[in-house]
Amino acid sequence: MIKTDVFDYFAFLVLAVLLATVVVLIVLVGSLPGKIAASRNHPYATAIAAAGWISLATLGALWPIAFIWAFIPPRSNPSKNEGGGAP
C-alpha cells in the first residue's frame, strides 16, 4: 500500500501552482496583441485580438504577426489625400 505524507501533498501543491501560472501566462500572452491594438486605437483591433487568440490554437504561429500588426498604423489611401493621388 502506498503511503502519502506531507511531501507528496507539497509536491501536488507546487505542481498545481505551476500549472495555474502557465495557464495565466498563456492567457496574458494571447490577449497582449489585442490589448496593445485597442490602446493604440487601431481600426483593426478586433481582428488583431482574434489573431492573438487563434494563435493559441496554432501553437503561436500567428502571434508574432498579430503582435507586429498591433504596432503598425494602417496605411492611408493616397487617392483620398489632397493633392496626393490621381483624380
C-alpha positions as CSV (number, residue, x, y, z in Angstrom):
1,M,0.0,0.0,0.0
2,I,1.3,3.5,-0.9
3,K,1.5,5.9,2.0
4,T,1.3,9.6,1.3
5,D,3.0,12.1,3.5
6,V,3.4,15.9,3.7
7,F,6.0,16.0,0.9
8,D,3.6,14.3,-1.5
9,Y,0.9,17.0,-0.8
10,F,3.5,19.7,-1.1
11,A,4.6,18.3,-4.5
12,F,1.0,18.3,-5.7
13,L,0.6,21.9,-4.5
14,V,3.7,23.0,-6.3
15,L,2.5,21.2,-9.5
16,A,-0.9,22.9,-9.2
17,V,0.7,26.4,-8.7
18,L,3.0,25.8,-11.7
19,L,0.1,24.7,-13.9
20,A,-2.0,27.7,-12.9
21,T,0.9,30.0,-13.6
22,V,1.3,28.5,-17.1
23,V,-2.4,29.0,-17.8
24,V,-2.3,32.6,-16.7
25,L,0.8,33.4,-18.8
26,I,-0.8,31.8,-21.9
27,V,-3.9,33.9,-21.4
28,L,-1.9,37.1,-20.9
29,V,0.3,36.4,-23.9
30,G,-2.7,35.6,-26.1
31,S,-4.5,38.8,-25.2
32,L,-1.5,41.1,-25.5
33,P,-1.7,42.0,-29.2
34,G,-5.4,42.8,-28.9
35,K,-4.8,45.0,-25.8
36,I,-2.0,46.9,-27.5
37,A,-4.1,47.5,-30.6
38,A,-7.1,48.7,-28.6
39,S,-4.9,51.1,-26.6
40,R,-3.4,52.5,-29.8
41,N,-7.0,52.9,-31.3
42,H,-6.1,50.6,-34.2
43,P,-9.0,50.3,-36.6
44,Y,-8.5,46.5,-36.9
45,A,-8.1,46.0,-33.1
46,T,-10.8,43.2,-33.0
47,A,-9.1,41.3,-35.9
48,I,-5.7,41.6,-34.1
49,A,-7.3,40.4,-30.9
50,A,-8.8,37.4,-32.8
51,A,-5.5,36.6,-34.4
52,G,-3.9,36.7,-30.9
53,W,-6.4,34.2,-29.6
54,I,-6.3,32.0,-32.7
55,S,-2.5,31.8,-32.3
56,L,-3.1,29.8,-29.2
57,A,-4.7,27.1,-31.2
58,T,-1.9,27.2,-33.8
59,L,0.8,27.0,-31.1
60,G,1.9,30.6,-31.5
61,A,2.3,30.6,-35.3
62,L,0.1,33.8,-35.8
63,W,1.2,35.5,-32.6
64,P,4.2,37.4,-34.0
65,I,2.2,38.6,-36.9
66,A,-0.6,39.8,-34.6
67,F,1.9,41.5,-32.3
68,I,3.6,43.4,-35.1
69,W,0.3,44.2,-36.7
70,A,-0.8,45.9,-33.5
71,F,2.1,48.4,-33.7
72,I,1.8,49.1,-37.5
73,P,-0.5,52.0,-38.3
74,P,-2.8,51.4,-41.2
75,R,-1.8,53.0,-44.5
76,S,-3.9,55.9,-45.6
77,N,-5.4,55.9,-49.1
78,P,-3.4,58.2,-51.3
79,S,-6.4,58.9,-53.6
80,K,-8.3,60.4,-50.6
81,N,-5.5,62.8,-49.6
82,E,-5.4,66.2,-51.0
83,G,-3.1,66.6,-54.0
84,G,-1.6,63.1,-53.4
85,G,-3.4,60.9,-56.0
86,A,-5.0,60.7,-59.3
87,P,-8.3,62.4,-59.9
